[in-house]
Amino acid sequence: MNSKNIQPKINYEPEADVLSYEITSQPIDYAKEVGNIVIHFTKNNMPVLVEILEATKFLKKAEKLTSKTGNLSVAGA
């Protein structure tokens, strides 16, 4: 992946309750949906955009999980 295309952006759309994480600005060719997560890919199968549908519910579940397991470190952080 070209490092010039990497400018991650996070956006929340409250009306739709969708949290999106734009990984790169490359053109989207197709998307795959798994549960409430939609990942958009380039024609070369590189992820471009990750969307979390029903984001409020997802984040509440994630918060409960981290409170039960303690602080989790993020890979690469």
Distance bins in CASP14 RR format, pairs under 12 A and 6 or more apart:
PFRMAT RR
TARGET T0000
AUTHOR 0000-0000-0000
RMODE 2
METHOD distances of the structure
MODEL  1
1 7 0 0 0 0 0 1 0 0 0 0 0
1 8 0 0 0 0 0 1 0 0 0 0 0
1 23 0 0 0 0 1 0 0 0 0 0 0
1 24 1 0 0 1 0 0 0 0 0 0 0
1 25 0 0 0 0 0 1 0 0 0 0 0
1 26 0 0 0 0 1 0 0 0 0 0 0
1 42 0 0 0 0 1 0 0 0 0 0 0
1 44 0 0 0 0 1 0 0 0 0 0 0
1 45 0 0 0 0 0 1 0 0 0 0 0
1 46 1 0 1 0 0 0 0 0 0 0 0
1 47 0 0 0 0 1 0 0 0 0 0 0
1 48 0 0 0 0 0 1 0 0 0 0 0
2 24 0 0 0 0 1 0 0 0 0 0 0
2 25 0 0 0 0 0 1 0 0 0 0 0
2 26 0 0 0 0 1 0 0 0 0 0 0
2 42 0 0 0 0 0 1 0 0 0 0 0
2 44 0 0 0 0 0 1 0 0 0 0 0
2 46 0 0 0 0 1 0 0 0 0 0 0
3 24 0 0 0 0 1 0 0 0 0 0 0
4 24 0 0 0 0 1 0 0 0 0 0 0
4 25 0 0 0 0 1 0 0 0 0 0 0
4 26 0 0 0 0 0 1 0 0 0 0 0
5 22 0 0 0 0 0 1 0 0 0 0 0
5 23 0 0 0 0 1 0 0 0 0 0 0
5 24 1 0 1 0 0 0 0 0 0 0 0
5 25 1 0 1 0 0 0 0 0 0 0 0
5 26 1 0 1 0 0 0 0 0 0 0 0
5 27 0 0 0 0 0 1 0 0 0 0 0
5 42 0 0 0 0 1 0 0 0 0 0 0
5 44 0 0 0 0 0 1 0 0 0 0 0
5 46 0 0 0 0 1 0 0 0 0 0 0
5 47 0 0 0 0 0 1 0 0 0 0 0
5 48 0 0 0 0 1 0 0 0 0 0 0
6 22 0 0 0 0 0 1 0 0 0 0 0
6 23 1 0 0 1 0 0 0 0 0 0 0
6 24 1 0 1 0 0 0 0 0 0 0 0
6 25 0 0 0 0 1 0 0 0 0 0 0
6 26 0 0 0 0 1 0 0 0 0 0 0
6 46 0 0 0 0 0 1 0 0 0 0 0
6 47 0 0 0 0 0 1 0 0 0 0 0
6 48 0 0 0 0 0 1 0 0 0 0 0
7 21 0 0 0 0 0 1 0 0 0 0 0
7 22 1 0 0 1 0 0 0 0 0 0 0
7 23 0 0 0 0 1 0 0 0 0 0 0
7 24 1 0 0 1 0 0 0 0 0 0 0
7 25 1 0 0 1 0 0 0 0 0 0 0
7 26 0 0 0 0 0 1 0 0 0 0 0
7 48 0 0 0 0 0 1 0 0 0 0 0
8 20 0 0 0 0 0 1 0 0 0 0 0
8 21 1 0 0 1 0 0 0 0 0 0 0
8 22 1 0 0 1 0 0 0 0 0 0 0
8 23 1 0 1 0 0 0 0 0 0 0 0
8 24 0 0 0 0 1 0 0 0 0 0 0
8 25 0 0 0 0 0 1 0 0 0 0 0
8 47 0 0 0 0 0 1 0 0 0 0 0
8 48 0 0 0 0 0 1 0 0 0 0 0
8 49 0 0 0 0 0 1 0 0 0 0 0
8 50 0 0 0 0 0 1 0 0 0 0 0
9 19 0 0 0 0 0 1 0 0 0 0 0
9 20 0 0 0 0 1 0 0 0 0 0 0
9 21 1 0 0 1 0 0 0 0 0 0 0
9 22 1 0 1 0 0 0 0 0 0 0 0
9 23 0 0 0 0 1 0 0 0 0 0 0
9 24 0 0 0 0 1 0 0 0 0 0 0
9 25 0 0 0 0 1 0 0 0 0 0 0
9 48 0 0 0 0 0 1 0 0 0 0 0
9 49 0 0 0 0 1 0 0 0 0 0 0
9 50 0 0 0 0 0 1 0 0 0 0 0
10 18 0 0 0 0 0 1 0 0 0 0 0
10 19 1 0 0 1 0 0 0 0 0 0 0
10 20 1 0 0 1 0 0 0 0 0 0 0
10 21 1 0 1 0 0 0 0 0 0 0 0
10 22 1 0 0 1 0 0 0 0 0 0 0
10 23 0 0 0 0 0 1 0 0 0 0 0
10 49 0 0 0 0 0 1 0 0 0 0 0
10 50 0 0 0 0 1 0 0 0 0 0 0
10 51 0 0 0 0 0 1 0 0 0 0 0
10 52 0 0 0 0 0 1 0 0 0 0 0
10 55 0 0 0 0 0 1 0 0 0 0 0
11 18 0 0 0 0 1 0 0 0 0 0 0
11 19 1 0 0 1 0 0 0 0 0 0 0
11 20 1 0 1 0 0 0 0 0 0 0 0
11 21 0 0 0 0 1 0 0 0 0 0 0
11 22 1 0 0 1 0 0 0 0 0 0 0
11 49 0 0 0 0 1 0 0 0 0 0 0
11 50 0 0 0 0 0 1 0 0 0 0 0
11 51 0 0 0 0 1 0 0 0 0 0 0
11 52 0 0 0 0 0 1 0 0 0 0 0
11 55 0 0 0 0 0 1 0 0 0 0 0
12 18 1 0 0 1 0 0 0 0 0 0 0
12 19 1 0 1 0 0 0 0 0 0 0 0
12 20 1 0 0 1 0 0 0 0 0 0 0
12 21 0 0 0 0 0 1 0 0 0 0 0
12 51 0 0 0 0 0 1 0 0 0 0 0
12 52 0 0 0 0 1 0 0 0 0 0 0
12 55 1 0 0 1 0 0 0 0 0 0 0
12 56 0 0 0 0 1 0 0 0 0 0 0
12 58 0 0 0 0 0 1 0 0 0 0 0
12 59 0 0 0 0 1 0 0 0 0 0 0
13 19 0 0 0 0 1 0 0 0 0 0 0
13 20 1 0 0 1 0 0 0 0 0 0 0
13 51 0 0 0 0 1 0 0 0 0 0 0
13 52 0 0 0 0 0 1 0 0 0 0 0
13 53 0 0 0 0 0 1 0 0 0 0 0
13 54 0 0 0 0 0 1 0 0 0 0 0
13 55 0 0 0 0 1 0 0 0 0 0 0
13 56 0 0 0 0 0 1 0 0 0 0 0
14 55 0 0 0 0 1 0 0 0 0 0 0
14 56 0 0 0 0 1 0 0 0 0 0 0
15 55 0 0 0 0 0 1 0 0 0 0 0
16 38 0 0 0 0 0 1 0 0 0 0 0
16 51 0 0 0 0 1 0 0 0 0 0 0
16 52 0 0 0 0 0 1 0 0 0 0 0
16 53 0 0 0 0 1 0 0 0 0 0 0
16 54 0 0 0 0 1 0 0 0 0 0 0
16 55 0 0 0 0 1 0 0 0 0 0 0
16 56 0 0 0 0 0 1 0 0 0 0 0
17 36 0 0 0 0 1 0 0 0 0 0 0
17 51 0 0 0 0 0 1 0 0 0 0 0
17 52 0 0 0 0 1 0 0 0 0 0 0
17 53 1 0 0 1 0 0 0 0 0 0 0
17 54 1 0 1 0 0 0 0 0 0 0 0
17 55 1 0 1 0 0 0 0 0 0 0 0
17 56 1 0 1 0 0 0 0 0 0 0 0
17 57 1 0 0 1 0 0 0 0 0 0 0
17 58 0 0 0 0 1 0 0 0 0 0 0
17 59 0 0 0 0 0 1 0 0 0 0 0
17 60 0 0 0 0 0 1 0 0 0 0 0
18 36 0 0 0 0 1 0 0 0 0 0 0
18 37 0 0 0 0 0 1 0 0 0 0 0
18 38 0 0 0 0 1 0 0 0 0 0 0
18 49 0 0 0 0 0 1 0 0 0 0 0
18 50 0 0 0 0 0 1 0 0 0 0 0
18 51 1 0 1 0 0 0 0 0 0 0 0
18 52 1 0 0 1 0 0 0 0 0 0 0
18 53 1 0 1 0 0 0 0 0 0 0 0
18 54 0 0 0 0 1 0 0 0 0 0 0
18 55 1 0 1 0 0 0 0 0 0 0 0
18 56 0 0 0 0 0 1 0 0 0 0 0
18 57 0 0 0 0 0 1 0 0 0 0 0
18 58 0 0 0 0 0 1 0 0 0 0 0
18 59 0 0 0 0 0 1 0 0 0 0 0
19 36 0 0 0 0 0 1 0 0 0 0 0
19 37 0 0 0 0 1 0 0 0 0 0 0
19 38 0 0 0 0 0 1 0 0 0 0 0
19 49 0 0 0 0 0 1 0 0 0 0 0
19 50 0 0 0 0 1 0 0 0 0 0 0
19 51 1 0 0 1 0 0 0 0 0 0 0
19 52 1 0 1 0 0 0 0 0 0 0 0
19 53 0 0 0 0 1 0 0 0 0 0 0
19 54 0 0 0 0 1 0 0 0 0 0 0
19 55 1 1 0 0 0 0 0 0 0 0 0
19 56 0 0 0 0 1 0 0 0 0 0 0
19 57 0 0 0 0 0 1 0 0 0 0 0
19 58 1 0 0 1 0 0 0 0 0 0 0
19 59 1 0 0 1 0 0 0 0 0 0 0
19 62 0 0 0 0 0 1 0 0 0 0 0
20 28 0 0 0 0 0 1 0 0 0 0 0
20 31 0 0 0 0 0 1 0 0 0 0 0
20 37 0 0 0 0 0 1 0 0 0 0 0
20 38 0 0 0 0 1 0 0 0 0 0 0
20 39 0 0 0 0 0 1 0 0 0 0 0
20 40 0 0 0 0 1 0 0 0 0 0 0
20 48 0 0 0 0 0 1 0 0 0 0 0
20 49 1 0 0 1 0 0 0 0 0 0 0
20 50 1 0 0 1 0 0 0 0 0 0 0
20 51 1 0 1 0 0 0 0 0 0 0 0
20 52 1 0 0 1 0 0 0 0 0 0 0
20 53 0 0 0 0 1 0 0 0 0 0 0
20 55 0 0 0 0 1 0 0 0 0 0 0
21 37 0 0 0 0 0 1 0 0 0 0 0
21 38 0 0 0 0 0 1 0 0 0 0 0
21 39 0 0 0 0 1 0 0 0 0 0 0
21 40 0 0 0 0 0 1 0 0 0 0 0
21 47 0 0 0 0 1 0 0 0 0 0 0
21 48 0 0 0 0 0 1 0 0 0 0 0
21 49 1 0 0 1 0 0 0 0 0 0 0
21 50 1 0 1 0 0 0 0 0 0 0 0
21 51 1 0 0 1 0 0 0 0 0 0 0
21 52 0 0 0 0 1 0 0 0 0 0 0
21 55 0 0 0 0 0 1 0 0 0 0 0
22 28 0 0 0 0 0 1 0 0 0 0 0
22 39 0 0 0 0 0 1 0 0 0 0 0
22 40 0 0 0 0 1 0 0 0 0 0 0
22 47 0 0 0 0 0 1 0 0 0 0 0
22 48 1 0 0 1 0 0 0 0 0 0 0
22 49 1 0 1 0 0 0 0 0 0 0 0
22 50 0 0 0 0 1 0 0 0 0 0 0
22 51 0 0 0 0 1 0 0 0 0 0 0
23 39 0 0 0 0 1 0 0 0 0 0 0
23 40 0 0 0 0 1 0 0 0 0 0 0
23 41 0 0 0 0 0 1 0 0 0 0 0
23 42 0 0 0 0 0 1 0 0 0 0 0
23 46 0 0 0 0 1 0 0 0 0 0 0
23 47 1 0 1 0 0 0 0 0 0 0 0
23 48 1 0 1 0 0 0 0 0 0 0 0
23 49 1 0 0 1 0 0 0 0 0 0 0
23 50 1 0 0 1 0 0 0 0 0 0 0
23 51 0 0 0 0 0 1 0 0 0 0 0
24 40 0 0 0 0 0 1 0 0 0 0 0
24 41 0 0 0 0 0 1 0 0 0 0 0
24 42 0 0 0 0 1 0 0 0 0 0 0
24 44 0 0 0 0 0 1 0 0 0 0 0
24 46 1 0 0 1 0 0 0 0 0 0 0
24 47 0 0 0 0 1 0 0 0 0 0 0
24 48 1 0 1 0 0 0 0 0 0 0 0
24 49 0 0 0 0 1 0 0 0 0 0 0
24 50 0 0 0 0 0 1 0 0 0 0 0
25 40 0 0 0 0 0 1 0 0 0 0 0
25 42 0 0 0 0 0 1 0 0 0 0 0
25 46 0 0 0 0 0 1 0 0 0 0 0
25 48 1 0 0 1 0 0 0 0 0 0 0
25 49 0 0 0 0 1 0 0 0 0 0 0
26 40 0 0 0 0 1 0 0 0 0 0 0
26 41 0 0 0 0 1 0 0 0 0 0 0
26 42 1 0 1 0 0 0 0 0 0 0 0
26 43 0 0 0 0 1 0 0 0 0 0 0
26 44 0 0 0 0 1 0 0 0 0 0 0
26 45 0 0 0 0 0 1 0 0 0 0 0
26 46 1 0 0 1 0 0 0 0 0 0 0
26 47 0 0 0 0 1 0 0 0 0 0 0
26 48 1 0 1 0 0 0 0 0 0 0 0
26 49 0 0 0 0 1 0 0 0 0 0 0
27 40 0 0 0 0 1 0 0 0 0 0 0
27 41 0 0 0 0 0 1 0 0 0 0 0
27 42 1 0 0 1 0 0 0 0 0 0 0
27 43 1 0 0 1 0 0 0 0 0 0 0
27 44 0 0 0 0 0 1 0 0 0 0 0
27 46 0 0 0 0 0 1 0 0 0 0 0
27 48 1 0 0 1 0 0 0 0 0 0 0
27 49 0 0 0 0 0 1 0 0 0 0 0
28 38 0 0 0 0 0 1 0 0 0 0 0
28 39 0 0 0 0 0 1 0 0 0 0 0
28 40 1 0 1 0 0 0 0 0 0 0 0
28 41 1 0 0 1 0 0 0 0 0 0 0
28 42 1 0 0 1 0 0 0 0 0 0 0
28 43 0 0 0 0 1 0 0 0 0 0 0
28 44 0 0 0 0 0 1 0 0 0 0 0
28 45 0 0 0 0 0 1 0 0 0 0 0
28 46 0 0 0 0 0 1 0 0 0 0 0
28 47 0 0 0 0 1 0 0 0 0 0 0
28 48 1 0 1 0 0 0 0 0 0 0 0
28 49 1 0 0 1 0 0 0 0 0 0 0
28 50 0 0 0 0 0 1 0 0 0 0 0
28 51 0 0 0 0 0 1 0 0 0 0 0
29 39 0 0 0 0 0 1 0 0 0 0 0
29 40 0 0 0 0 1 0 0 0 0 0 0
29 41 1 0 0 1 0 0 0 0 0 0 0
29 42 1 0 1 0 0 0 0 0 0 0 0
29 43 1 0 1 0 0 0 0 0 0 0 0
29 44 0 0 0 0 1 0 0 0 0 0 0
29 45 0 0 0 0 1 0 0 0 0 0 0
29 46 0 0 0 0 1 0 0 0 0 0 0
29 47 0 0 0 0 0 1 0 0 0 0 0
29 48 0 0 0 0 1 0 0 0 0 0 0
29 49 0 0 0 0 0 1 0 0 0 0 0
30 38 0 0 0 0 0 1 0 0 0 0 0
30 39 0 0 0 0 1 0 0 0 0 0 0
30 40 1 0 0 1 0 0 0 0 0 0 0
30 41 1 0 1 0 0 0 0 0 0 0 0
30 42 0 0 0 0 1 0 0 0 0 0 0
30 43 1 0 0 1 0 0 0 0 0 0 0
30 44 0 0 0 0 0 1 0 0 0 0 0
30 45 0 0 0 0 1 0 0 0 0 0 0
30 46 0 0 0 0 0 1 0 0 0 0 0
30 47 0 0 0 0 0 1 0 0 0 0 0
30 48 0 0 0 0 0 1 0 0 0 0 0
30 49 0 0 0 0 0 1 0 0 0 0 0
31 37 0 0 0 0 0 1 0 0 0 0 0
31 38 1 0 1 0 0 0 0 0 0 0 0
31 39 1 0 0 1 0 0 0 0 0 0 0
31 40 1 0 1 0 0 0 0 0 0 0 0
31 41 1 0 0 1 0 0 0 0 0 0 0
31 42 0 0 0 0 0 1 0 0 0 0 0
31 45 0 0 0 0 0 1 0 0 0 0 0
31 47 0 0 0 0 0 1 0 0 0 0 0
31 48 0 0 0 0 1 0 0 0 0 0 0
31 49 0 0 0 0 1 0 0 0 0 0 0
31 50 0 0 0 0 0 1 0 0 0 0 0
31 51 0 0 0 0 1 0 0 0 0 0 0
31 53 0 0 0 0 0 1 0 0 0 0 0
32 38 1 0 0 1 0 0 0 0 0 0 0
32 39 1 0 1 0 0 0 0 0 0 0 0
32 40 0 0 0 0 1 0 0 0 0 0 0
32 41 1 0 0 1 0 0 0 0 0 0 0
32 45 0 0 0 0 0 1 0 0 0 0 0
32 47 0 0 0 0 1 0 0 0 0 0 0
32 48 0 0 0 0 0 1 0 0 0 0 0
32 49 0 0 0 0 0 1 0 0 0 0 0
32 50 0 0 0 0 0 1 0 0 0 0 0
32 51 0 0 0 0 0 1 0 0 0 0 0
33 39 1 0 0 1 0 0 0 0 0 0 0
33 40 0 0 0 0 0 1 0 0 0 0 0
33 41 0 0 0 0 0 1 0 0 0 0 0
33 50 0 0 0 0 0 1 0 0 0 0 0
33 51 0 0 0 0 1 0 0 0 0 0 0
33 52 0 0 0 0 0 1 0 0 0 0 0
33 53 0 0 0 0 1 0 0 0 0 0 0
34 50 0 0 0 0 0 1 0 0 0 0 0
34 51 0 0 0 0 0 1 0 0 0 0 0
34 52 0 0 0 0 0 1 0 0 0 0 0
34 53 0 0 0 0 0 1 0 0 0 0 0
35 51 0 0 0 0 0 1 0 0 0 0 0
35 52 0 0 0 0 1 0 0 0 0 0 0
35 53 1 0 0 1 0 0 0 0 0 0 0
35 54 0 0 0 0 1 0 0 0 0 0 0
35 57 0 0 0 0 0 1 0 0 0 0 0
35 58 0 0 0 0 0 1 0 0 0 0 0
36 50 0 0 0 0 0 1 0 0 0 0 0
36 51 0 0 0 0 1 0 0 0 0 0 0
36 52 1 0 0 1 0 0 0 0 0 0 0
36 53 1 0 1 0 0 0 0 0 0 0 0
36 54 1 0 1 0 0 0 0 0 0 0 0
36 55 0 0 0 0 1 0 0 0 0 0 0
36 56 0 0 0 0 0 1 0 0 0 0 0
36 57 1 0 0 1 0 0 0 0 0 0 0
36 58 1 0 0 1 0 0 0 0 0 0 0
36 59 0 0 0 0 0 1 0 0 0 0 0
36 61 0 0 0 0 0 1 0 0 0 0 0
36 62 0 0 0 0 0 1 0 0 0 0 0
37 47 0 0 0 0 0 1 0 0 0 0 0
37 49 0 0 0 0 0 1 0 0 0 0 0
37 50 1 0 0 1 0 0 0 0 0 0 0
37 51 1 0 0 1 0 0 0 0 0 0 0
37 52 1 0 1 0 0 0 0 0 0 0 0
37 53 1 0 0 1 0 0 0 0 0 0 0
37 54 0 0 0 0 0 1 0 0 0 0 0
37 55 0 0 0 0 0 1 0 0 0 0 0
37 58 0 0 0 0 1 0 0 0 0 0 0
38 47 0 0 0 0 0 1 0 0 0 0 0
38 48 0 0 0 0 0 1 0 0 0 0 0
38 49 0 0 0 0 1 0 0 0 0 0 0
38 50 1 0 0 1 0 0 0 0 0 0 0
38 51 1 0 1 0 0 0 0 0 0 0 0
38 52 0 0 0 0 1 0 0 0 0 0 0
38 53 1 0 0 1 0 0 0 0 0 0 0
38 54 0 0 0 0 0 1 0 0 0 0 0
38 55 0 0 0 0 0 1 0 0 0 0 0
39 45 0 0 0 0 0 1 0 0 0 0 0
39 46 0 0 0 0 0 1 0 0 0 0 0
39 47 1 0 1 0 0 0 0 0 0 0 0
39 48 0 0 0 0 1 0 0 0 0 0 0
39 49 1 0 0 1 0 0 0 0 0 0 0
39 50 1 0 1 0 0 0 0 0 0 0 0
39 51 1 0 0 1 0 0 0 0 0 0 0
39 52 0 0 0 0 0 1 0 0 0 0 0
39 53 0 0 0 0 0 1 0 0 0 0 0
40 46 0 0 0 0 0 1 0 0 0 0 0
40 47 1 0 0 1 0 0 0 0 0 0 0
40 48 1 0 1 0 0 0 0 0 0 0 0
40 49 1 0 1 0 0 0 0 0 0 0 0
40 50 1 0 0 1 0 0 0 0 0 0 0
40 51 1 0 0 1 0 0 0 0 0 0 0
41 47 1 0 1 0 0 0 0 0 0 0 0
41 48 1 0 0 1 0 0 0 0 0 0 0
41 49 0 0 0 0 1 0 0 0 0 0 0
41 50 0 0 0 0 0 1 0 0 0 0 0
42 48 1 0 1 0 0 0 0 0 0 0 0
42 49 0 0 0 0 0 1 0 0 0 0 0
50 58 0 0 0 0 0 1 0 0 0 0 0
51 58 0 0 0 0 0 1 0 0 0 0 0
52 58 1 0 1 0 0 0 0 0 0 0 0
52 59 0 0 0 0 1 0 0 0 0 0 0
52 60 0 0 0 0 0 1 0 0 0 0 0
52 61 0 0 0 0 0 1 0 0 0 0 0
52 62 0 0 0 0 1 0 0 0 0 0 0
53 59 0 0 0 0 0 1 0 0 0 0 0
54 60 0 0 0 0 1 0 0 0 0 0 0
54 61 0 0 0 0 1 0 0 0 0 0 0
55 61 0 0 0 0 0 1 0 0 0 0 0
55 62 0 0 0 0 0 1 0 0 0 0 0
56 62 0 0 0 0 0 1 0 0 0 0 0
56 63 0 0 0 0 0 1 0 0 0 0 0
57 63 0 0 0 0 0 1 0 0 0 0 0
57 64 0 0 0 0 0 1 0 0 0 0 0
58 64 0 0 0 0 0 1 0 0 0 0 0
58 65 0 0 0 0 0 1 0 0 0 0 0
59 65 0 0 0 0 0 1 0 0 0 0 0
59 66 0 0 0 0 0 1 0 0 0 0 0
60 66 0 0 0 0 0 1 0 0 0 0 0
60 67 0 0 0 0 0 1 0 0 0 0 0
61 67 0 0 0 0 0 1 0 0 0 0 0
61 68 0 0 0 0 0 1 0 0 0 0 0
62 68 0 0 0 0 0 1 0 0 0 0 0
62 69 0 0 0 0 0 1 0 0 0 0 0
62 72 0 0 0 0 1 0 0 0 0 0 0
63 69 0 0 0 0 0 1 0 0 0 0 0
63 70 0 0 0 0 0 1 0 0 0 0 0
63 72 0 0 0 0 0 1 0 0 0 0 0
64 70 0 0 0 0 0 1 0 0 0 0 0
65 71 0 0 0 0 0 1 0 0 0 0 0
65 72 0 0 0 0 1 0 0 0 0 0 0
66 72 1 0 1 0 0 0 0 0 0 0 0
66 73 0 0 0 0 0 1 0 0 0 0 0
66 74 0 0 0 0 0 1 0 0 0 0 0
71 77 0 0 0 0 0 1 0 0 0 0 0
END
